[in-house]
Amino acid sequence: MTAPTATPSRINVMKPWLGEEEITAVTEVLQSGWVAQGPRVAAFETAFAEAMRATEAVAVSNCTTALHLALVVAGIGEGDDVVVPSFSFIATANAPTYVGARPVFADVDQTTGNVTAETLEAALTPATRAVIIVDQGGIPVDLDPIRALCDPRGIVVIEDAACGAGSTYRGRPVGAGAEIAAWSFHPRKILTTGEGGMLTTSHPEWAIRARRLREHAMSISAADRHASLVSPPEEFGEVGFNFRMTDLQAAVGLVQLDRLAEVVARRRENAAYYRNALADLAGIRLVDDPAWGTANFQSLWLEVGPEYPHDREGLLVALAQAGISARRGIMAAHRQPAYRGRDTGRVPLSVTERLNDNTLILPLYHQITQDELDRVTTVIRGAGTD
């Protein structure tokens, strides 16, 4: 009688790295009695601004609200066009929609998956007042040529650095050269607070307004109000939002920020292993560092070419049958029902559609073992010889 074959343990596409330090930090906040936005949030803002070489940092509830606030403080609204990549999570296109602007889709570079000065210029309209550029999957966008294109035209460049913490551009952290940038701390990101986001900017007046707007546009912050025995009456000078981060989240973020360099180094080692193990396999291309910077490989995406025996869907099935959870690559927002019938520009998006159809995201996280890396590459190589 043949013994049953053991089912291989599942390999997830991503796992956050959380430990005792985060538990201790959250416990201290709970014991303090101050769990809403307060001193830990302020400390996280200061530490994050220093780490990212930003003038100002404003903690918010998530990256989508950071993008929303960025557009508001930059003065973008009804009747304006905002050029964005379709090859991005849907939030990049949603944020202009929230403020009444029109998202206009630009194509991306086939090697990096990022917009370029050339792809943005092709999508500009007479009504363009801002562009949102994305460090897709942690691959740094080439910012300088984009600023050279947009700055003389008075077009605000907003960097969607949701995936970018720990990536570099020309020797500095991504986002350091942007007028304003938005960051994500979702569990899929390598620096997580569960949910949460940050807005960084070189304009102190934008930061002041963003801090006010995230708290319903109150004239006095909640922290200052509760610290006073007799609080002055608050006023609401404009319609604001409830986009606050909690001290519980910020406490986790401070621990995670201290670990960032270690996490990025480990991810880069794992990405290099994948690349070397699959380098000679026809029809398989892994995204890599561009000439102008280094990636944190928040998402390590792979393109399946016609030389490979399977298409992307076939490779996903082969991985799933081996207990390996990969994901289809970055979405194409213009193909989603929410935007399919909208007027979102007329630029061909052929590269976006090719990458959307043929890429997948490989498992990559700090705790992944050598055995798990070998399992993934063995399946890809085996499927490549079918």
ZAVO-776128 format. One record per atom (N, C-alpha, C): x, y, z. Coordinates in steps of 0.1 Angstrom, whole numbers, plus 5000, padded with zeros to 4 digits. Layout:
XYZ
...
This chain:
500949885000
500050005000
500950125000
500650224991
501450344990
500950445000
501950505007
501650605017
501150735010
500150795016
499650925010
500751025009
500751104999
501751214997
501251335006
502251385013
501951495022
501651615013
500651695017
500351815010
501351925014
502051985004
503052085007
502452205015
503152265024
502652385031
502552495021
501552585024
501252695015
502352795016
502752855004
503652965004
502853084999
502753185008
501953305005
502753404996
502053494990
502753584981
503353694990
502853715002
503353825011
502953795025
503853825035
503553815049
504153935056
503454005064
504054115071
505054065082
506054135085
507054095095
506754175108
506054105117
505654165130
506054075141
506554135152
507054055163
506754115177
507554075186
507354115200
507554265202
508454325194
508654465196
507354545193
506654505182
505354575179
504354545190
504254425196
503354395206
503654485218
504954495222
505254585233
504954725230
505154775218
504854915215
503354945216
502554855211
501054865212
500554855226
501154765234
500754755248
501054885256
502154945253
502555075260
501455175256
501055185244
500055285240
498755255247
498355125248
497055085255
497155125270
498255105276
498455135290
498455285292
498855365282
498955505284
497555575285
496555505279
495255555279
494955655267
495955685259
495855765247
496055685235
494955645228
495055545217
494755615204
494055735204
493755805192
495055885187
494855965177
495956045172
496556135183
497856115186
498456185197
499956185196
500656165207
502156185207
502856075198
502355955197
503055855189
502955895174
501755945170
501655995157
502656105153
502756195162
503656305160
505156255159
505456155168
506856105167
507056025154
506055955150
506155875137
506355975126
505656085125
505756185115
507156235115
507756275126
509056325127
510156225122
509956105127
510955995123
510855965108
509655955103
509455925089
509956035080
509756165083
510256275075
511756265075
512356235086
513856235087
514356115078
513755995079
514155885071
514055905056
512955975052
512655995038
513256125033
513956205041
514556335038
513456425033
512356425040
511256515036
511156635045
510656745040
510556865049
509456845059
508356795055
507156775063
506556635061
505956575072
505256455070
503956465078
502856415072
501556425078
500956285078
500756225090
500156085090
498656095088
498255995080
496755985077
496355835078
495055815074
494455685076
494955585066
495255625054
495755535044
496355615032
496955545023
497555615011
496555685002
495355625001
494355684993
493955824998
493755825011
493455955017
494656055016
495856005016
497056085014
496956145000
496656064990
496556114976
495456214975
494356184982
493156284982
493556414987
494256414999
494656535005
495756614997
496656534990
497656594982
497056674971
495956624965
495256694954
494556824959
493956804971
493256914977
494157034980
495257004987
496157114991
496957174980
497057094969
497757144956
496757224948
495457234952
494557314945
493857254933
493857124932
493257054921
491857024924
490957054914
489557024916
488757024903
487457064904
486557054893
487057114880
487057044869
487457094856
488957074853
489657024863
491156994860
491356854855
492356834848
492756694844
494056664852
494056534856
495256474863
495656354855
496956354850
497456244842
497956144852
497556014850
497855904859
498155784851
498955694856
499155564849
497855474851
497455414841
496455304842
497055184849
498355164847
498955044853
499355074867
498355064876
498455094890
497255054897
497355044910
496155014918
495055114916
493855084917
492755164913
492755304921
493355304933
493255424941
493955544934
494955514925
495655624918
494755704909
493855634903
492855694894
491655754903
491355684914
490155724922
490455864928
491655894933
491856014940
491456144932
491856154919
491456274912
489856274911
489256164909
487856154908
487156214921
487756184932
487156234945
487056384945
488056454939
488056604940
487356664928
486756584919
486056634908
486856654895
488156614896
489056624884
488856494875
489456504863
489356394854
490656314854
490656194857
491956114855
492156084840
493256114835
493656094821
494755984821
494555874815
495455764816
496655774806
497855754812
499155744804
499655604804
500355574793
501055444792
502255444801
502955324801
504155304810
505255244802
506455254807
507655194802
507555034803
507854964793
507654814794
508654754803
509854814806
510854754814
510554774829
510154894833
509954924847
508454924851
507554934842
506154944845
505755084851
506655184849
506455314854
506155414843
505455524846
505355634836
506755694834
506855754822
508055834819
507655974815
508656064813
508356194808
507656184795
508156084786
507556074773
506156024773
505855924782
504455874782
503555974788
504056054798
503156154804
502956274794
503956314786
503756424777
502756384766
502756264762
501756214752
500356234757
500156224770
498756224776
498356364781
499256464781
498856594786
497756654778
496956734785
495856804778
495956954782
495157044775
495257184780
494757204794
493957114799
493457124813
494257054823
495456994819
496256924829
496857014839
496556994852
497157074863
497956984873
497956854871
498756774880
498956634873
500056574877
500256434873
500556354886
500156224886
500456134897
501356024891
502556024896
503555924891
503655814902
503955694898
503955584908
505255504908
505855474920
506955384921
506355244921
506055194910
505255074909
505954954914
505454884924
506054764930
507354804938
507654924940
508854964946
509955004936
509654994923
510655034913
510655184912
511755254915
511755404915
511455464901
510555554901
510255624889
511355724886
511555754873
512655854869
512055994870
512256054882
511556174886
512056304878
513456314877
513956444872
513456484858
513456394848
512856434835
511356474836
510656404845
509256444847
509056584853
509956614863
509856754868
510256854858
511256814849
511656904839
510556934829
509756834827
508556844818
507456924824
507156904837
505956954843
506157094850
507357114856
507557234864
507357364855
507957374843
507757494835
506357514831
505557414831
504157424827
503157444839
503757454851
502957474863
502157354866
502557234862
501857114865
502457054878
501657024888
502156974901
502356824899
503556774903
503956634903
503756574917
502756484917
502456414930
503056264928
503856234938
504556094937
503656004946
503155904939
502455794946
503555694950
504055704962
505155624967
504555514976
503355474973
502655374982
503555254984
504255204974
505155084975
506655124977
506955254979
508355294977
509255304990
508755285002
509555295014
510755205013
511955265013
513255185012
513855174998
513155224988
513655234975
514455364974
515355374964
516155494963
516155544948
516255684947
516355744934
517555844934
518555804926
519755884925
520355914939
520455804947
521155814960
520355864971
519055904969
518155954980
516955864980
516255864991
514955794992
514055844981
513255754975
512255804966
511255894974
510755984966
509856084972
510556214977
511956204979
512656314985
512656434975
512556404962
512656514952
511256564948
510156514954
508856544949
508356664957
507456744951
506756854959
505856794969
505256674966
504356614975
504256464972
504256384982
504256234979
503256164989
502756054985
501855974993
502355834996
502255785008
502855655012
501755565018
501955435016
501055335022
501755255032
500955215043
501455125053
500455005054
499854965043
498954855042
499754725045
499154615050
499954495053
500754435041
500354465028
501154425017
502454495015
502554615022
503754695021
504854645031
506054685028
507154625037
507254705050
506654825051
506554895063
505054915066
504554835076
503154835078
502654885091
501554945092
500854985104
499454915105
499254815097
497954755095
497254815084
496754935087
496355035077
497055165081
497055255072
497755385075
498455435063
498755565063
499455635052
500155755057
500855815048
501655935051
501656025039
501556155041
501756255031
503056335035
504056345025
505256415027
505256535017
505856645021
505856755011
506956855015
507456925005
508457035006
507757165009
506457175009
505757295012
505157295026
505757365035
505157375049
503757415050
503357505041
501957555041
500957445037
501357355028
500557245024
500457145036
501457125043
501457035054
500557095065
500557225068
499757285078
498257265074
497957285062
496557265058
496157115058
497057035054
496756885054
496456835068
497256885078
497056845092
495656895097
495257015093
493957065097
492856985090
492956965077
491956895069
491656755074
492756685078
492556545083
491756535095
491556645103
490756645115
489556735113
488856715102
487556785100
487756935098
489056975095
489357115094
489157195107
489357135118
489157205131
490357305133
490057415139
491057515142
492057475153
491657375161
492457335172
492457175171
493657115173
493756975171
493056905183
492656775181
492056695191
493056685203
494356665200
495356645210
495456765219
495456885213
495557005221
494257035228
493156995222
491857025229
491756935242
492156815241
492056725252
493156745263
494156805259
495256835268
494956955277
493957035273
493557155280
492357135289
492457185301
491257175310
490057255305
490357375300
489357455294
489757485280
489257405271
489657415257
489057535250
489757605242
489057715234
488057655224
487057725221
486057675211
486757655197
486457545191
486957515178
486157575167
486757605156
486057655145
486357565133
485557565123
485657485111
485657575099
486757615094
486857715083
486557665069
486557535068
486257475055
485757325057
485257265047
484857125048
486057035049
486256965060
487356875061
487056725060
487956645066
487756505065
488156435078
487856315079
488356235091
489356135085
490556175084
491656095078
492756065088
492456055101
493456045111
494055905113
495355905117
495955785121
495855775136
495955655142
495855635156
497255615162
497455645175
498655615182
499055465182
498055385182
498255235181
499055205168
498555265157
499155235144
500555295144
500655425148
501955485148
503055415156
502655355167
503555285176
504155165168
503355095160
503854985152
504755045141
504355155135
505155215125
506455255129
506655305141
507955345146
508855225147
508355105151
509154985152
509554945138
508554945129
508754905115
509754985108
509755115111
510655215104
512155175108
512355135121
513655105126
514154975118
513254895114
513654765107
513754785092
513454895086
513254915072
514454865064
515654915068
516854885061
517154735061
516954665072
517154525073
516154455063
514954495063
513854425055
514254445040
514554565036
514954595022
516154505018
517154505026
518354425023
517954275021
517154225029
516654085028
515854065015
514954155012
514154145000
514954144988
515954234988
516854244976
517654114974
518054054985
518753924984
517853824978
516653814983
515653714978
515353734963
515253864959
514953894945
516153854936
517353884941
518553844934
518553694932
518153614942
518153474941
517253424930
515953474930
515053444920
515653474906
516253594905
516653634892
517753544887
518753514895
519853424892
519353284888
518353234896
517853094894
517053084881
516453194876
515653194864
516253264852
517553304854
518153384843
518153324830
518353194829
518553124816
517253064811
516153094817
514853034813
514253124803
514053064791
513453144780
512053184783
511753314780
510353354781
509953404795
510953424804
510753464817
511653594820
511053704823
511753824827
511253884840
512253894849
511953954862
512354104862
511454184868
511754334869
512954344877
513754454874
515054474880
515254624883
516354654890
516754794893
516854864880
516354994880
516655074868
517955144870
518455204860
519755274860
519855384871
518755444874
518755564883
518455534897
518355404901
518055384915
517955234919
517555214931
517455074937
516055054942
515554934939
514154894943
514154824957
513054834964
512854754976
512154624973
511754604960
511054494955
509854454965
509054564967
507754544975
506954434968
506854444954
506254344946
507254304936
507654174935
508654124925
507754064914
507654144903
506854094892
507654034881
507053934874
507653854864
506753864852
507453884840
506653884827
506853754820
505753694816
505753564809
505753594794
506753564786
506853584772
506453474764
506353494750
505853384741
506753264740
508053274745
508953164744
508753064755
507953104765
507653014776
506552924772
506552794777
505552694772
504152734777
503952814787
502652844792
502452994792
501153034791
500953174793
500853204808
500553334812
500553374826
499553294834
498453264828
497353194835
497853044838
498452994828
498952854830
500052844841
500952944841
501952944852
501352964866
500353044867
499653064879
498952934884
498452854875
497852724878
498852634883
500052624876
501052534880
501552564894
501752694897
502152734910
501152704921
499852724918
498752694927
498752544930
498952464920
498852324923
500052274932
501052354933
502152324942
502052394955
500852454958
500652524970
501352654971
501552714960
502252844959
501252954955
501153054963
500153164960
500853284953
500753284940
501253404933
500053494930
500253604923
499153694920
499353744906
498153774899
498253844887
498953974889
499654024879
500354154880
499454274882
500054394881
499354514884
498154534875
497054584881
495854594873
496054714862
495154704852
494954814843
493654884846
493755004852
492555064857
491555094846
492055124834
491155164823
490255044819
490654924823
489854804819
488854774830
488854844841
487954814852
486554874849
485454804853
484154864851
483955004856
484655044866
484455184872
484955284862
485855254853
486455354844
486255314829
485655204826
485555164813
484755254804
483655314810
482855404802
483155544803
484155584811
484455724813
485355784803
485355914802
486255984793
487656004801
488555914797
489855914805
491055934795
490856014784
491956034775
491855944763
492755964754
492755894741
494055834738
495055824747
496355774744
496355624744
496955554734
496955414734
497755364746
497255254752
497855194764
498355054761
499055034750
499454904746
500354834755
501354914761
502254854770
501554814783
500754904788
499954874800
499154744798
498554724787
497754604784
498554484783
499754494777
500654374776
501054334790
501554434798
501954394811
500854344820
499654394818
498554354826
498154204823
498354174810
497954034805
499053934808
500253974810
501353874810
502253874822
501953954833
502753954845
502153884857
502953844866
502453784879
503453824889
502953824902
503853864913
504253744921
505553724923
506053614930
506053624945
505953514953
506053524967
507453584971
507353684980
508553754985
508253824998
508853775009
508753845022
509953805030
510053885041
511253875049
511553735055
510453665058
510653535065
510753415055
510653445042
510653335033
511953255034
511853125034
513053035036
513652995022
514852945023
515552905011
514752785005
514252695013
513452585008
512252635000
511552745005
510452794998
510852864985
511952934985
512452994973
512752884963
513352784967
513652674958
512352604952
511352594961
510152534956
509452624945
509552754947
508952844936
509752834923
511052844924
511852834912
511752704905
511652594913
511552454907
510352444899
509152494904
507952494897
508052574884
508552694885
508652774873
509552704862
510652654867
511552584857
510952464852
510252384860
509652264855
508552294845
507752394848
506652434839
507252484826
508452534827
509152594815
509652484806
509652364810
510252254802
509152154797
507852194800
506752104796
506652094781
